[in-house]
Amino acid sequence: MSGFRRAFLDFHSTTEEQIAEGDKVVTRWTIRGTHQGEFRGIATTGKQITVRGIGIFRFSEEGKVVESRLLSEAVLSDAVEVFFCHTPLSP
């Protein structure tokens, strides 16, 4: 996330929806910002970006995230790039 924050200095995130049941929480979110620095090898464009995503998180009894799955879609200008980030965590 720190690389994202360096590239999108004005980034703002919004939790659109959040649902919890048992040991799982699902969050639908939106991030917006301006591409102001290099990101994943892409030179600064100065264009607005919108990233929408859904995260599913499973928590331990101690309240720590023990498993997560993320799906997000980034829209930069008129091009759409979809990328999937699956980050399973071990207990």
N, CA, C and O atoms as a GROMACS GRO file, in nm:
protein
  364
    1MET      N    1   0.082  -0.119   0.000
    1MET     CA    2   0.000   0.000   0.000
    1MET      C    3   0.086   0.126   0.000
    1MET      O    4   0.043   0.229  -0.051
    2SER      N    5   0.207   0.120   0.056
    2SER     CA    6   0.290   0.240   0.061
    2SER      C    7   0.330   0.286  -0.079
    2SER      O    8   0.339   0.406  -0.104
    3GLY      N    9   0.353   0.192  -0.173
    3GLY     CA   10   0.383   0.229  -0.311
    3GLY      C   11   0.266   0.299  -0.376
    3GLY      O   12   0.285   0.392  -0.454
    4PHE      N   13   0.147   0.256  -0.344
    4PHE     CA   14   0.026   0.320  -0.396
    4PHE      C   15   0.014   0.462  -0.342
    4PHE      O   16  -0.016   0.555  -0.417
    5ARG      N   17   0.038   0.479  -0.213
    5ARG     CA   18   0.027   0.611  -0.150
    5ARG      C   19   0.131   0.709  -0.206
    5ARG      O   20   0.103   0.829  -0.218
    6ARG      N   21   0.250   0.659  -0.241
    6ARG     CA   22   0.352   0.746  -0.300
    6ARG      C   23   0.313   0.790  -0.441
    6ARG      O   24   0.344   0.902  -0.482
    7ALA      N   25   0.246   0.704  -0.515
    7ALA     CA   26   0.207   0.736  -0.653
    7ALA      C   27   0.079   0.818  -0.660
    7ALA      O   28   0.059   0.894  -0.755
    8PHE      N   29  -0.008   0.803  -0.561
    8PHE     CA   30  -0.138   0.872  -0.559
    8PHE      C   31  -0.148   0.950  -0.428
    8PHE      O   32  -0.215   0.907  -0.334
    9LEU      N   33  -0.080   1.062  -0.422
    9LEU     CA   34  -0.066   1.139  -0.298
    9LEU      C   35  -0.200   1.187  -0.241
    9LEU      O   36  -0.215   1.199  -0.120
   10ASP      N   37  -0.296   1.215  -0.329
   10ASP     CA   38  -0.426   1.265  -0.283
   10ASP      C   39  -0.531   1.155  -0.269
   10ASP      O   40  -0.651   1.181  -0.271
   11PHE      N   41  -0.485   1.031  -0.256
   11PHE     CA   42  -0.578   0.919  -0.256
   11PHE      C   43  -0.676   0.930  -0.139
   11PHE      O   44  -0.641   0.974  -0.029
   12HIS      N   45  -0.800   0.888  -0.166
   12HIS     CA   46  -0.906   0.890  -0.066
   12HIS      C   47  -0.984   0.759  -0.080
   12HIS      O   48  -1.020   0.719  -0.190
   13SER      N   49  -1.009   0.693   0.033
   13SER     CA   50  -1.086   0.569   0.028
   13SER      C   51  -1.220   0.587   0.098
   13SER      O   52  -1.233   0.662   0.195
   14THR      N   53  -1.320   0.516   0.045
   14THR     CA   54  -1.455   0.520   0.099
   14THR      C   55  -1.504   0.376   0.116
   14THR      O   56  -1.495   0.296   0.023
   15THR      N   57  -1.555   0.344   0.233
   15THR     CA   58  -1.620   0.215   0.254
   15THR      C   59  -1.764   0.231   0.208
   15THR      O   60  -1.842   0.306   0.266
   16GLU      N   61  -1.797   0.158   0.103
   16GLU     CA   62  -1.931   0.167   0.043
   16GLU      C   63  -2.032   0.080   0.117
   16GLU      O   64  -2.149   0.114   0.131
   17GLU      N   65  -1.982  -0.034   0.164
   17GLU     CA   66  -2.072  -0.132   0.227
   17GLU      C   67  -1.987  -0.228   0.308
   17GLU      O   68  -1.876  -0.263   0.267
   18GLN      N   69  -2.038  -0.271   0.423
   18GLN     CA   70  -1.964  -0.368   0.504
   18GLN      C   71  -2.064  -0.459   0.574
   18GLN      O   72  -2.159  -0.413   0.638
   19ILE      N   73  -2.040  -0.590   0.561
   19ILE     CA   74  -2.130  -0.690   0.619
   19ILE      C   75  -2.046  -0.788   0.699
   19ILE      O   76  -1.943  -0.836   0.651
   20ALA      N   77  -2.091  -0.819   0.820
   20ALA     CA   78  -2.020  -0.914   0.906
   20ALA      C   79  -2.115  -1.027   0.944
   20ALA      O   80  -2.232  -1.005   0.974
   21GLU      N   81  -2.060  -1.149   0.944
   21GLU     CA   82  -2.135  -1.265   0.989
   21GLU      C   83  -2.036  -1.367   1.042
   21GLU      O   84  -1.944  -1.407   0.971
   22GLY      N   85  -2.055  -1.409   1.164
   22GLY     CA   86  -1.964  -1.506   1.224
   22GLY      C   87  -1.823  -1.449   1.231
   22GLY      O   88  -1.802  -1.340   1.283
   23ASP      N   89  -1.726  -1.524   1.176
   23ASP     CA   90  -1.586  -1.479   1.180
   23ASP      C   91  -1.543  -1.410   1.051
   23ASP      O   92  -1.424  -1.386   1.031
   24LYS      N   93  -1.640  -1.376   0.963
   24LYS     CA   94  -1.607  -1.313   0.835
   24LYS      C   95  -1.666  -1.173   0.822
   24LYS      O   96  -1.774  -1.143   0.873
   25VAL      N   97  -1.591  -1.088   0.752
   25VAL     CA   98  -1.636  -0.952   0.720
   25VAL      C   99  -1.612  -0.930   0.571
   25VAL      O  100  -1.504  -0.961   0.521
   26VAL      N  101  -1.711  -0.878   0.502
   26VAL     CA  102  -1.699  -0.843   0.360
   26VAL      C  103  -1.710  -0.692   0.349
   26VAL      O  104  -1.803  -0.631   0.403
   27THR      N  105  -1.614  -0.632   0.279
   27THR     CA  106  -1.613  -0.487   0.262
   27THR      C  107  -1.607  -0.453   0.114
   27THR      O  108  -1.523  -0.505   0.041
   28ARG      N  109  -1.696  -0.364   0.070
   28ARG     CA  110  -1.693  -0.310  -0.067
   28ARG      C  111  -1.643  -0.167  -0.054
   28ARG      O  112  -1.699  -0.089   0.024
   29TRP      N  113  -1.539  -0.131  -0.129
   29TRP     CA  114  -1.472  -0.002  -0.112
   29TRP      C  115  -1.438   0.062  -0.245
   29TRP      O  116  -1.436  -0.003  -0.349
   30THR      N  117  -1.412   0.193  -0.240
   30THR     CA  118  -1.369   0.269  -0.357
   30THR      C  119  -1.252   0.357  -0.316
   30THR      O  120  -1.255   0.419  -0.209
   31ILE      N  121  -1.150   0.362  -0.400
   31ILE     CA  122  -1.035   0.451  -0.380
   31ILE      C  123  -1.026   0.541  -0.502
   31ILE      O  124  -1.039   0.495  -0.615
   32ARG      N  125  -1.004   0.670  -0.478
   32ARG     CA  126  -0.987   0.767  -0.587
   32ARG      C  127  -0.860   0.846  -0.562
   32ARG      O  128  -0.822   0.870  -0.447
   33GLY      N  129  -0.794   0.887  -0.670
   33GLY     CA  130  -0.674   0.969  -0.657
   33GLY      C  131  -0.620   1.010  -0.793
   33GLY      O  132  -0.674   0.973  -0.897
   34THR      N  133  -0.513   1.089  -0.790
   34THR     CA  134  -0.447   1.137  -0.911
   34THR      C  135  -0.311   1.071  -0.922
   34THR      O  136  -0.235   1.068  -0.825
   35HIS      N  137  -0.279   1.017  -1.038
   35HIS     CA  138  -0.153   0.948  -1.062
   35HIS      C  139  -0.039   1.051  -1.068
   35HIS      O  140  -0.015   1.113  -1.172
   36GLN      N  141   0.030   1.070  -0.952
   36GLN     CA  142   0.130   1.175  -0.938
   36GLN      C  143   0.273   1.122  -0.923
   36GLN      O  144   0.366   1.200  -0.904
   37GLY      N  145   0.292   0.992  -0.930
   37GLY     CA  146   0.425   0.933  -0.918
   37GLY      C  147   0.429   0.798  -0.985
   37GLY      O  148   0.324   0.740  -1.014
   38GLU      N  149   0.548   0.746  -1.011
   38GLU     CA  150   0.561   0.616  -1.077
   38GLU      C  151   0.492   0.508  -0.995
   38GLU      O  152   0.503   0.506  -0.872
   39PHE      N  153   0.423   0.419  -1.063
   39PHE     CA  154   0.353   0.309  -0.997
   39PHE      C  155   0.364   0.184  -1.082
   39PHE      O  156   0.317   0.180  -1.196
   40ARG      N  157   0.427   0.081  -1.026
   40ARG     CA  158   0.445  -0.047  -1.095
   40ARG      C  159   0.503  -0.028  -1.235
   40ARG      O  160   0.459  -0.092  -1.330
   41GLY      N  161   0.602   0.060  -1.245
   41GLY     CA  162   0.669   0.083  -1.372
   41GLY      C  163   0.598   0.178  -1.467
   41GLY      O  164   0.648   0.203  -1.576
   42ILE      N  165   0.483   0.231  -1.427
   42ILE     CA  166   0.409   0.324  -1.512
   42ILE      C  167   0.446   0.466  -1.469
   42ILE      O  168   0.428   0.504  -1.354
   43ALA      N  169   0.497   0.544  -1.564
   43ALA     CA  170   0.537   0.682  -1.535
   43ALA      C  171   0.414   0.766  -1.500
   43ALA      O  172   0.302   0.733  -1.539
   44THR      N  173   0.436   0.874  -1.428
   44THR     CA  174   0.330   0.966  -1.387
   44THR      C  175   0.248   1.013  -1.508
   44THR      O  176   0.304   1.053  -1.610
   45THR      N  177   0.115   1.009  -1.493
   45THR     CA  178   0.028   1.053  -1.602
   45THR      C  179  -0.052   1.178  -1.564
   45THR      O  180  -0.098   1.250  -1.653
   46GLY      N  181  -0.070   1.204  -1.435
   46GLY     CA  182  -0.153   1.316  -1.391
   46GLY      C  183  -0.302   1.289  -1.405
   46GLY      O  184  -0.383   1.380  -1.383
   47LYS      N  185  -0.340   1.167  -1.442
   47LYS     CA  186  -0.481   1.134  -1.463
   47LYS      C  187  -0.544   1.081  -1.334
   47LYS      O  188  -0.477   1.027  -1.246
   48GLN      N  189  -0.675   1.100  -1.327
   48GLN     CA  190  -0.752   1.048  -1.214
   48GLN      C  191  -0.766   0.896  -1.226
   48GLN      O  192  -0.776   0.842  -1.336
   49ILE      N  193  -0.768   0.830  -1.112
   49ILE     CA  194  -0.790   0.686  -1.110
   49ILE      C  195  -0.899   0.655  -1.009
   49ILE      O  196  -0.911   0.720  -0.905
   50THR      N  197  -0.978   0.555  -1.041
   50THR     CA  198  -1.079   0.503  -0.948
   50THR      C  199  -1.055   0.354  -0.937
   50THR      O  200  -1.048   0.283  -1.038
   51VAL      N  201  -1.043   0.305  -0.815
   51VAL     CA  202  -1.026   0.162  -0.790
   51VAL      C  203  -1.143   0.118  -0.703
   51VAL      O  204  -1.165   0.174  -0.596
   52ARG      N  205  -1.216   0.019  -0.750
   52ARG     CA  206  -1.327  -0.036  -0.674
   52ARG      C  207  -1.292  -0.180  -0.638
   52ARG      O  208  -1.233  -0.252  -0.719
   53GLY      N  209  -1.327  -0.221  -0.519
   53GLY     CA  210  -1.292  -0.357  -0.481
   53GLY      C  211  -1.380  -0.414  -0.372
   53GLY      O  212  -1.461  -0.345  -0.310
   54ILE      N  213  -1.361  -0.542  -0.353
   54ILE     CA  214  -1.431  -0.617  -0.249
   54ILE      C  215  -1.326  -0.701  -0.177
   54ILE      O  216  -1.244  -0.767  -0.240
   55GLY      N  217  -1.330  -0.698  -0.046
   55GLY     CA  218  -1.241  -0.779   0.036
   55GLY      C  219  -1.322  -0.869   0.127
   55GLY      O  220  -1.422  -0.826   0.185
   56ILE      N  221  -1.280  -0.994   0.138
   56ILE     CA  222  -1.343  -1.088   0.230
   56ILE      C  223  -1.235  -1.125   0.332
   56ILE      O  224  -1.128  -1.172   0.296
   57PHE      N  225  -1.264  -1.103   0.459
   57PHE     CA  226  -1.167  -1.125   0.564
   57PHE      C  227  -1.223  -1.222   0.668
   57PHE      O  228  -1.339  -1.213   0.707
   58ARG      N  229  -1.138  -1.315   0.713
   58ARG     CA  230  -1.175  -1.407   0.821
   58ARG      C  231  -1.087  -1.374   0.940
   58ARG      O  232  -0.966  -1.357   0.926
   59PHE      N  233  -1.149  -1.364   1.057
   59PHE     CA  234  -1.080  -1.323   1.178
   59PHE      C  235  -1.068  -1.439   1.277
   59PHE      O  236  -1.154  -1.527   1.284
   60SER      N  237  -0.957  -1.437   1.354
   60SER     CA  238  -0.940  -1.534   1.463
   60SER      C  239  -1.021  -1.488   1.583
   60SER      O  240  -1.077  -1.378   1.581
   61GLU      N  241  -1.029  -1.570   1.685
   61GLU     CA  242  -1.100  -1.532   1.806
   61GLU      C  243  -1.035  -1.411   1.873
   61GLU      O  244  -1.100  -1.339   1.948
   62GLU      N  245  -0.904  -1.389   1.846
   62GLU     CA  246  -0.831  -1.276   1.903
   62GLU      C  247  -0.852  -1.148   1.822
   62GLU      O  248  -0.801  -1.042   1.860
   63GLY      N  249  -0.926  -1.156   1.713
   63GLY     CA  250  -0.955  -1.038   1.632
   63GLY      C  251  -0.852  -1.009   1.525
   63GLY      O  252  -0.852  -0.899   1.468
   64LYS      N  253  -0.763  -1.104   1.495
   64LYS     CA  254  -0.662  -1.085   1.391
   64LYS      C  255  -0.709  -1.146   1.260
   64LYS      O  256  -0.776  -1.250   1.260
   65VAL      N  257  -0.673  -1.082   1.147
   65VAL     CA  258  -0.708  -1.135   1.016
   65VAL      C  259  -0.622  -1.259   0.991
   65VAL      O  260  -0.500  -1.252   0.997
   66VAL      N  261  -0.686  -1.372   0.963
   66VAL     CA  262  -0.614  -1.497   0.937
   66VAL      C  263  -0.629  -1.542   0.792
   66VAL      O  264  -0.557  -1.632   0.748
   67GLU      N  265  -0.720  -1.480   0.719
   67GLU     CA  266  -0.738  -1.512   0.577
   67GLU      C  267  -0.801  -1.391   0.510
   67GLU      O  268  -0.888  -1.325   0.567
   68SER      N  269  -0.756  -1.362   0.388
   68SER     CA  270  -0.817  -1.252   0.314
   68SER      C  271  -0.817  -1.282   0.166
   68SER      O  272  -0.728  -1.350   0.114
   69ARG      N  273  -0.918  -1.231   0.100
   69ARG     CA  274  -0.930  -1.241  -0.045
   69ARG      C  275  -0.974  -1.104  -0.095
   69ARG      O  276  -1.067  -1.044  -0.041
   70LEU      N  277  -0.904  -1.055  -0.198
   70LEU     CA  278  -0.934  -0.923  -0.252
   70LEU      C  279  -0.955  -0.931  -0.401
   70LEU      O  280  -0.882  -1.002  -0.471
   71LEU      N  281  -1.052  -0.858  -0.450
   71LEU     CA  282  -1.077  -0.846  -0.593
   71LEU      C  283  -1.097  -0.699  -0.620
   71LEU      O  284  -1.180  -0.634  -0.555
   72SER      N  285  -1.022  -0.644  -0.716
   72SER     CA  286  -1.038  -0.501  -0.745
   72SER      C  287  -1.030  -0.474  -0.893
   72SER      O  288  -0.976  -0.552  -0.971
   73GLU      N  289  -1.087  -0.360  -0.931
   73GLU     CA  290  -1.089  -0.314  -1.069
   73GLU      C  291  -1.041  -0.170  -1.070
   73GLU      O  292  -1.094  -0.087  -0.996
   74ALA      N  293  -0.941  -0.140  -1.151
   74ALA     CA  294  -0.889  -0.004  -1.161
   74ALA      C  295  -0.932   0.058  -1.293
   74ALA      O  296  -0.922  -0.005  -1.398
   75VAL      N  297  -0.980   0.181  -1.286
   75VAL     CA  298  -1.019   0.254  -1.406
   75VAL      C  299  -0.930   0.378  -1.413
   75VAL      O  300  -0.939   0.466  -1.327
   76LEU      N  301  -0.845   0.384  -1.515
   76LEU     CA  302  -0.755   0.498  -1.535
   76LEU      C  303  -0.792   0.562  -1.668
   76LEU      O  304  -0.771   0.502  -1.774
   77SER      N  305  -0.847   0.681  -1.663
   77SER     CA  306  -0.892   0.753  -1.783
   77SER      C  307  -0.999   0.669  -1.852
   77SER      O  308  -1.098   0.632  -1.788
   78ASP      N  309  -0.981   0.638  -1.981
   78ASP     CA  310  -1.082   0.562  -2.054
   78ASP      C  311  -1.042   0.415  -2.071
   78ASP      O  312  -1.112   0.340  -2.139
   79ALA      N  313  -0.931   0.374  -2.010
   79ALA     CA  314  -0.887   0.234  -2.019
   79ALA      C  315  -0.925   0.164  -1.890
   79ALA      O  316  -0.919   0.222  -1.781
   80VAL      N  317  -0.963   0.039  -1.902
   80VAL     CA  318  -0.999  -0.040  -1.784
   80VAL      C  319  -0.898  -0.152  -1.768
   80VAL      O  320  -0.871  -0.227  -1.862
   81GLU      N  321  -0.843  -0.163  -1.649
   81GLU     CA  322  -0.752  -0.272  -1.618
   81GLU      C  323  -0.810  -0.344  -1.498
   81GLU      O  324  -0.837  -0.282  -1.396
   82VAL      N  325  -0.829  -0.473  -1.510
   82VAL     CA  326  -0.880  -0.552  -1.400
   82VAL      C  327  -0.765  -0.634  -1.346
   82VAL      O  328  -0.694  -0.700  -1.422
   83PHE      N  329  -0.746  -0.631  -1.216
   83PHE     CA  330  -0.642  -0.713  -1.157
   83PHE      C  331  -0.693  -0.779  -1.032
   83PHE      O  332  -0.776  -0.723  -0.960
   84PHE      N  333  -0.645  -0.897  -1.008
   84PHE     CA  334  -0.688  -0.978  -0.895
   84PHE      C  335  -0.572  -0.995  -0.800
   84PHE      O  336  -0.463  -1.034  -0.840
   85CYS      N  337  -0.595  -0.966  -0.676
   85CYS     CA  338  -0.492  -0.980  -0.574
   85CYS      C  339  -0.545  -1.074  -0.469
   85CYS      O  340  -0.632  -1.036  -0.390
   86HIS      N  341  -0.496  -1.195  -0.466
   86HIS     CA  342  -0.539  -1.296  -0.369
   86HIS      C  343  -0.427  -1.307  -0.267
   86HIS      O  344  -0.316  -1.346  -0.301
   87THR      N  345  -0.456  -1.274  -0.145
   87THR     CA  346  -0.354  -1.276  -0.041
   87THR      C  347  -0.398  -1.364   0.075
   87THR      O  348  -0.447  -1.312   0.175
   88PRO      N  349  -0.382  -1.495   0.065
   88PRO     CA  350  -0.419  -1.578   0.179
   88PRO      C  351  -0.317  -1.560   0.290
   88PRO      O  352  -0.197  -1.554   0.266
   89LEU      N  353  -0.365  -1.549   0.410
   89LEU     CA  354  -0.277  -1.534   0.527
   89LEU      C  355  -0.278  -1.662   0.607
   89LEU      O  356  -0.381  -1.729   0.619
   90SER      N  357  -0.164  -1.695   0.663
   90SER     CA  358  -0.155  -1.813   0.750
   90SER      C  359  -0.175  -1.771   0.894
   90SER      O  360  -0.133  -1.662   0.934
   91PRO      N  361  -0.239  -1.856   0.974
   91PRO     CA  362  -0.258  -1.823   1.116
   91PRO      C  363  -0.126  -1.815   1.189
   91PRO      O  364  -0.122  -1.788   1.309
   0.00000   0.00000   0.00000
